[in-house]
Amino acid sequence: MTIRWFFAVLLVCMTAIAAADTTPGDGAGQDQMRVVTVERKPFAMTLNGTLTGFSIDLWHALADRLAWTHTIDTSTSFADMLGRVEQGSADLAIGNISITSDRENRFDFSHPVFDAGLQILIPENGSGSSGVLSAIFTWEVLGWILAAIFVIFLIANLMWFFERRDAPYFQRGYREGLWPSFWYAMHVMISGGFEEHVPRSVPARILGIALVVCSLFLVSAFVAKITSTMTINELRSDIETVSDLYGKKVGTTRGSTASAFMTSKGIEHAQYDDIAALFAALSAGRLHAVVHDAPILRYYANGEGRGSARVVGGVFKPEKYGIVFAQGSSMVEPVNRALLALRENGRYDEIYRRWFGNTASDD
């Protein structure tokens, strides 16, 4: 009887020890971890009926390491995703979730899982500028045109002064003779010859020869400068930086850090419920620019938006993405330890490279 009681007590102790090793604190005590995300390419998206993406692959790797079973559900919006974690209908959320002080007051975050920031996306053909006309009418081009007119005006005055007594073509008063002199100087510079009139005085001939020789270089340089300036301005959008967004039709997703950033800067913007509607508005010409997470914009510009949209300017307002948990969740530490292990053994870089073509350390 004593031996039976001994084995019974031993069995109870072993069961208690096993239960302690899989406490609810590390997430395994639940039947399944309830994970929620929102579809934002390339972090989470449905391909051929299967949910995939950088964040999804990363979570699978974390869950495998922790031996956690899980289900992944998608929310219709970013706000709904975070709300489900806050209300307790989901254990955690993963995706392009920026770590901010406001969210830290409401949730607990894992260690950063991705370095990102905001960037600007515009239509491939610019942002509503008037094309060739906007390329021509710039201060730089106008400055070169005014400089050319001034040089021709100066030469016309000298030519009239030297030829006013010797050549009938210039034997007029200053006011009457200035326009013919201007026309003559411009003709010589452009054509490089004296078909209109051959100078008679020695100073005028010296000036004429110098004008012909210099015109070979000056006209070529002038045309090249104007052409290059027009080309550069044609390629350059009138939206390059955040300061260019004022007065433009700008859009982003509702409740995003991009929206909060633009609000803090006083930039008026439209808010869309999902990223697909946002990109559709840009393609339809209802927006001049989109401000959103840089990796999402780059993925779109190199994929679905290739040829119709492009990213401009550098990354601003650097951000870090994290996994979101309810406040006080005991699952944060196990996930952090697993995340560090994935970074150390190279698994994180492998997942990163699959979706972004390089490693996180290369960026």
Number of C-alpha atoms within 10 A of each C-alpha: 5 7 8 9 10 10 11 11 12 12 12 11 12 11 11 11 11 11 12 12 12 13 13 14 16 18 24 18 15 15 11 14 18 18 23 23 27 24 22 18 22 21 21 21 20 12 9 7 7 8 15 19 22 22 26 21 19 23 20 15 18 22 17 12 16 16 11 17 15 18 10 17 14 17 16 12 19 23 14 15 24 25 15 18 21 18 10 12 13 22 21 27 29 24 28 28 25 24 21 14 9 8 14 13 9 14 20 21 24 19 19 16 22 18 16 20 20 20 26 25 27 27 23 17 16 20 20 17 15 10 15 12 11 13 18 18 12 13 9 13 18 13 11 15 13 11 13 16 14 12 12 22 19 13 20 21 17 17 24 26 18 19 21 18 14 12 16 10 18 21 15 15 10 14 8 11 18 19 15 16 24 19 14 22 27 20 16 20 20 15 13 19 17 16 10 12 13 13 20 13 16 11 15 18 16 12 17 22 17 11 19 20 14 14 20 14 10 16 16 13 12 16 12 12 15 18 14 13 17 21 14 12 18 20 14 14 19 15 22 17 14 16 10 12 21 15 10 16 19 23 26 26 23 19 14 18 22 21 21 12 14 19 12 9 12 10 18 16 22 14 16 18 15 17 18 13 14 22 22 12 17 22 17 9 14 13 23 21 29 26 26 22 25 22 20 18 25 21 17 19 20 13 11 11 17 13 12 14 24 20 23 17 12 13 17 15 12 13 20 16 21 22 24 30 26 22 15 9 17 16 19 22 14 16 21 18 15 17 22 13 15 19 13 11 10 12 16 22 16 17 22 19 14 13 17 15 10 14 16 15 6 5 8
